[in-house]
């Protein structure tokens, strides 16, 4: 992470921001370039946004780098994306460590080439001691995969007699998700203008505040992140309660878990 601008703010920042990094292809096409050029530029945005999030004191940043459905893209684009992701992470790992950023990966590893997985795991291990920003990369990830996996694990536990079907509740299911232990996102940002959530953190975003920006991912930056946080701070999160109840809860700084 090379420093270009320093981000410090005098207002509260959320604990967890999740991002759908969309618009790389359109960014490239509008410039008469191959789609891959958009992905290459998108890596620079990952660096800028990670740096800004770290400086702002955000604890968790989850980036949707490669979805389960992205495996269906043309073979060449899949290979380019996998190569870009793993080489960028390896290149950035020394700076991640310098900036106290801890990397983790969530997704269906069974579909990721073994060599790529070994290299990613090495970067995860190298940053395991870091205590600042948690950078979570969703790679070969989809929510439906994650929820199916969680259901399978619960079924195994039930068959083994370790839990009863009646004991299964939201908390027990949550413990089987790839994101267990990570607070639900406060903010979900999608770049590129499309109004959908594309199989990303469907369970976790039940009460997340959504922001869609027209900006293509390669053009997104820390200033836009700060603007979104400012807008977020003006929203009242009610978690299904009345405005008055939410206000009262806010004052006692506790809230229901779902
Ligand atoms: C969506 O744009 C973007 C992706 C499928 C890949 C995002 C990946 C990166 C930015 C690289 C990540 C690198 C690291 C180190 C995490 P799109 O291709 O769907 O764009 P379009 O909607 O304009 O076609």
Boltz pocket constraint, residues with backbone or C-beta under 6 A from the ligand:
constraints:
  - pocket:
      binder: B
      contacts: [[A, 21], [A, 22], [A, 23], [A, 24], [A, 25], [A, 26], [A, 27], [A, 38], [A, 39], [A, 42], [A, 43], [A, 46], [A, 63], [A, 64], [A, 65], [A, 66], [A, 67], [A, 70], [A, 81], [A, 84], [A, 85], [A, 86], [A, 88], [A, 89], [A, 137], [A, 192], [A, 217]]
      max_distance: 6.0
